[in-house]
């Protein structure tokens, strides 16, 4: 009864969802202690941050062995009709759970999210009830889900504080699956799809989590980052552009709530750099020559284990290589290159945009 009263309360007041200043929150991922907070309890539309809960339930079913990675989700006519972003799968086709997880986490595929919901609960409506129940169980006090994707619904709401709690729960409860959020891309039927989280590889230590956008929600991002021995989770909801969302999150993960003036100045610097025809923005480390993408990706995974740095795979005409980091100076890049060369790993410094 208490849960249904909560849903009624949130739904009734969802007309007061904010379009004002964005909601910001930074918490310690282990203890939950709030480090920085601004507007964190404001009711907002989560957009595709919703898919963190969709994935939470998939991981839960896998852990309980009620689902297997080789099991398939069938694409219904309804799932295929979902608006983008999606994989554009046709009705009657299937996708394995193994492929569905990165499709939802990285591509934010709405068609796959609906197919997963229908497979697990029989219908997306029933799955949404399960999502809201799990939210209640996890202590998400101001969250109600009405679909598996985050597509517009005026009753489908949450807060930055609740989304941070959900990020903590994913990290705590399913460490064996959490690595999917740090992947920069994935392959499905021969096609490469990039992670929509563009801060991966740009801000050291970031290894997740999820982006989201609808016109009503604004630009949202939940991000996880290791800072020394500490891990933090940041949430930005309701930013006006994708660029501002990423800039705001970068400030936040460095334990600073930015002012509007700082964001405007940072945007101006980015625009000037993009217009510049001089030297490119950053330096990176390139290492390894591989015959195929799979070899390069395996190397990148092993590199991350030993160096705690995320690599991206670069395609050339006749081979693949791997690249790590966005360093602000060639000196900084050379120092990092020297460190890994000491481990008998050849590398070179390159310019990158």
C-alpha positions in Angstrom: 0.0 0.0 0.0 2.8 2.4 0.9 4.4 1.9 -2.5 1.2 2.6 -4.4 0.6 5.8 -2.3 4.2 6.8 -3.2 3.5 6.3 -7.0 0.2 8.3 -6.7 2.0 11.1 -4.9 4.8 11.3 -7.4 2.3 11.1 -10.4 0.1 13.8 -8.9 2.9 16.2 -8.5 4.8 15.3 -11.7 3.3 18.5 -13.3 5.8 20.4 -11.2 8.9 18.7 -12.8 11.6 21.3 -13.1 12.9 22.9 -16.2 15.1 25.3 -14.2 18.7 25.0 -13.2 20.1 21.4 -13.5 20.2 19.0 -10.6 23.7 18.0 -9.5 24.9 15.4 -7.0 28.3 13.8 -6.2 28.4 11.0 -3.7 30.9 8.5 -2.3 30.0 5.3 -4.2 30.8 3.0 -1.2 29.5 5.0 1.8 26.8 7.0 0.0 28.1 10.2 1.7 27.1 13.3 -0.2 30.1 15.3 -1.3 28.4 18.0 -3.3 24.7 18.7 -3.9 22.6 21.2 -5.8 18.9 20.7 -6.5 19.4 17.0 -6.0 15.8 16.3 -4.7 14.1 18.1 -7.6 11.6 15.8 -9.4 12.8 15.4 -13.0 12.3 13.1 -16.0 15.2 10.5 -16.0 15.0 9.8 -19.8 17.4 6.9 -20.5 18.9 6.9 -17.0 15.9 4.6 -16.6 17.8 1.9 -18.4 20.0 1.5 -15.3 17.0 -0.1 -13.6 16.2 -2.1 -16.7 19.7 -3.5 -16.5 19.6 -3.9 -12.8 16.7 -6.3 -13.2 18.4 -8.2 -16.1 21.5 -8.6 -13.9 19.3 -9.7 -11.0 17.6 -12.4 -13.1 21.0 -13.6 -14.4 22.4 -13.8 -10.8 19.3 -15.8 -9.7 19.8 -18.1 -12.8 16.3 -17.1 -14.0 17.9 -15.9 -17.2 21.1 -16.9 -19.1 23.4 -15.0 -21.3 22.6 -17.3 -24.2 18.9 -16.9 -23.9 17.2 -14.7 -26.5 14.8 -11.8 -26.4 12.3 -11.8 -29.3 11.5 -8.4 -30.9 7.8 -7.9 -31.0 6.0 -5.5 -33.3 5.6 -3.1 -30.5 9.3 -3.2 -29.6 10.3 -2.7 -33.2 8.1 0.4 -33.4 9.9 2.2 -30.5 11.5 5.5 -31.6 15.3 5.9 -31.7 17.7 5.4 -30.3 17.6 1.7 -31.2 19.1 -1.1 -33.2 16.3 -1.1 -35.8 15.6 -4.8 -35.2 12.7 -6.3 -37.2 9.7 -8.0 -35.6 10.3 -11.7 -35.1 14.1 -11.4 -34.9 15.9 -12.2 -31.7 18.9 -10.9 -29.7 20.8 -12.8 -27.1 20.9 -11.5 -23.5 24.7 -11.3 -24.0 24.3 -8.8 -26.9 21.2 -7.1 -25.3 23.2 -5.9 -22.3 25.7 -3.6 -24.2 22.9 -2.6 -26.6 20.9 -1.2 -23.7 23.9 0.1 -21.7 26.0 1.7 -24.5 23.6 2.3 -27.4 20.6 2.9 -25.2 18.5 0.8 -27.6 14.8 1.3 -26.9 13.7 -1.6 -29.0 15.9 -4.0 -27.1 14.8 -2.5 -23.7 11.2 -3.2 -24.6 12.0 -6.7 -25.8 13.8 -7.5 -22.5 10.8 -6.2 -20.5 8.3 -8.3 -22.5 10.4 -11.4 -22.1 11.0 -11.0 -18.4 7.5 -9.9 -17.3 5.2 -10.6 -20.2 4.5 -7.0 -20.9 6.3 -3.6 -20.5 3.6 -2.5 -18.1 4.2 -5.4 -15.8 7.9 -4.9 -16.1 7.5 -1.2 -15.1 5.7 -2.3 -12.0 8.6 -4.5 -11.1 11.0 -1.6 -11.8 9.1 0.6 -9.4 9.0 -2.1 -6.8 12.8 -2.5 -7.0 13.2 1.2 -6.8 11.2 1.2 -3.6 13.2 -1.7 -2.2 16.5 0.1 -2.9 15.3 3.3 -1.2 14.6 5.4 -4.3 12.0 7.5 -2.6 10.9 9.8 -5.4 11.0 7.4 -8.4 8.2 5.9 -10.5 8.8 4.0 -13.7 6.2 3.6 -16.4 8.3 2.1 -19.2 11.6 0.3 -19.6 13.4 2.9 -21.8 12.7 6.3 -20.3 10.7 7.5 -23.3 8.4 10.5 -22.4 5.7 9.9 -19.9 4.6 12.7 -17.5 4.3 10.2 -14.6 7.8 8.6 -15.2 10.0 10.6 -12.8 13.0 10.5 -10.5 15.6 12.7 -8.9 19.4 13.0 -9.0 19.6 11.6 -5.5 17.6 8.5 -6.5 19.7 8.0 -9.7 22.9 8.1 -7.6 21.5 5.4 -5.3 20.7 3.3 -8.3 24.2 3.7 -9.6 25.5 2.6 -6.2 23.3 -0.4 -6.2 24.5 -1.5 -9.7 28.1 -1.3 -8.5 27.5 -3.0 -5.2 25.1 -5.8 -6.2 26.5 -6.7 -9.7 30.3 -6.1 -9.9 30.6 -9.0 -12.3 28.5 -7.2 -14.9 29.4 -3.6 -14.0 32.3 -3.6 -16.5 29.9 -3.2 -19.5 29.4 0.4 -18.6 33.1 1.2 -19.2 33.2 -0.3 -22.7 33.7 2.4 -25.4 31.9 0.3 -28.1 30.4 -3.1 -29.0 29.9 -5.1 -32.1 26.6 -6.5 -33.2 26.1 -8.4 -36.5 29.3 -6.9 -37.9 28.4 -3.3 -37.0 30.2 -1.2 -34.4 28.2 0.9 -32.0 29.8 3.6 -29.8 29.1 4.3 -26.2 26.9 7.4 -25.8 29.0 8.4 -22.8 31.6 10.6 -24.4 33.5 11.3 -21.2 35.0 7.7 -21.3 38.7 8.1 -22.1 38.5 11.9 -21.8 38.4 12.1 -18.0 40.8 9.8 -16.2 39.1 7.1 -14.0 35.6 7.3 -15.5 34.1 3.8 -16.1 30.4 4.4 -16.5 27.5 4.9 -16.2 24.6 6.1 -18.4 23.5 9.0 -20.5 19.9 10.2 -21.2 18.0 12.8 -23.2 14.5 13.8 -24.1 13.4 17.4 -24.9 11.4 17.5 -21.7 14.1 15.9 -19.5 17.1 17.8 -20.9 20.5 16.2 -21.0 21.2 13.7 -18.2 24.3 11.8 -17.2 25.2 9.4 -14.3 28.9 8.8 -14.1 31.2 6.8 -12.0 34.9 7.7 -11.4 37.8 6.4 -9.4 39.8 9.2 -7.7 42.8 7.6 -6.0 41.4 5.1 -3.6 38.0 6.7 -3.7 35.2 6.0 -6.1 32.5 8.6 -6.6 29.2 8.7 -8.5 28.0 12.0 -10.1 24.6 12.8 -11.5 23.7 15.7 -13.7 20.0 16.0 -14.8 18.3 18.7 -16.8 21.3 20.4 -18.6 20.5 22.5 -21.7 23.0 20.8 -24.1 25.0 17.7 -24.3 28.2 19.8 -24.2 27.1 21.6 -21.1 26.2 18.3 -19.5 29.6 16.9 -20.1 31.4 20.1 -18.9 29.2 20.2 -15.8 29.9 16.6 -15.0 33.7 17.1 -15.5 33.6 19.9 -12.9 31.4 17.9 -10.6 33.7 14.8 -10.7 36.6 17.2 -9.7 34.5 18.0 -6.6 33.3 21.5 -7.8 29.9 22.8 -8.5 30.5 25.1 -11.5 29.0 28.5 -11.9 27.1 29.5 -15.0 30.0 31.8 -15.9 32.5 29.0 -15.6 30.5 26.8 -17.9 30.1 29.6 -20.4 33.9 30.2 -20.3 34.6 26.5 -20.8 32.2 26.3 -23.7 33.9 29.3 -25.3 37.3 27.6 -25.0 35.9 24.4 -26.6 34.4 26.4 -29.5 37.7 28.3 -30.1 39.6 25.0 -30.2 37.1 23.5 -32.6 37.5 26.5 -35.0 41.2 26.5 -34.7 43.2 25.2 -37.7 46.4 25.0 -35.6 47.6 22.1 -33.5 44.9 19.6 -32.5 43.5 19.6 -29.0 45.1 16.7 -27.2 47.9 14.1 -27.2 47.4 10.4 -26.8 49.4 7.2 -26.6 49.1 4.7 -29.4 50.4 1.2 -29.0 50.1 -2.2 -30.7 49.4 -3.4 -34.2 46.7 -6.0 -34.6 45.2 -7.9 -37.5 41.6 -7.7 -36.3 39.4 -5.8 -33.9 39.0 -8.8 -31.6 42.7 -9.0 -30.9 42.9 -5.2 -30.3 39.9 -5.3 -27.9 41.4 -8.2 -25.9 44.7 -6.2 -25.6 42.7 -3.2 -24.4 41.0 -5.3 -21.8 44.3 -6.7 -20.5 45.8 -3.2 -20.5 43.0 -1.8 -18.4 43.4 -4.6 -15.8 47.1 -3.8 -15.3 47.1 0.0 -15.9 43.6 1.1 -14.8 43.2 3.1 -18.1 40.6 2.6 -20.7 41.8 2.1 -24.3 39.9 2.7 -27.5 40.4 0.7 -30.6 41.5 2.6 -33.8 40.8 1.2 -37.3 43.4 1.8 -40.0 43.3 0.6 -43.6 45.0 -2.7 -43.1 45.3 -3.1 -39.3 44.0 -2.0 -35.9 45.8 -0.3 -33.1 44.9 0.9 -29.6 45.0 4.4 -28.1 44.8 5.6 -24.5 44.3 8.9 -22.9 43.8 12.6 -23.8 46.8 14.3 -22.4 47.0 18.1 -22.3 50.7 18.2 -23.3 53.2 16.1 -25.2 55.4 16.0 -22.1 52.6 14.4 -20.0 51.9 11.9 -22.8 55.7 11.1 -23.2 55.9 10.5 -19.4 53.1 8.0 -19.5 54.5 6.4 -22.6 57.9 6.0 -20.8 56.2 4.3 -17.9 54.5 1.7 -20.0 57.6 1.1 -22.1 59.3 0.1 -18.9 56.8 -2.8 -18.9 58.2 -3.9 -22.3 55.2 -2.4 -24.1 56.1 -0.2 -27.1 54.2 3.0 -27.7 54.3 6.3 -29.4 52.8 9.7 -28.8 50.2 11.0 -31.3 48.0 14.1 -31.7 44.3 13.6 -31.4 41.1 15.8 -31.6 
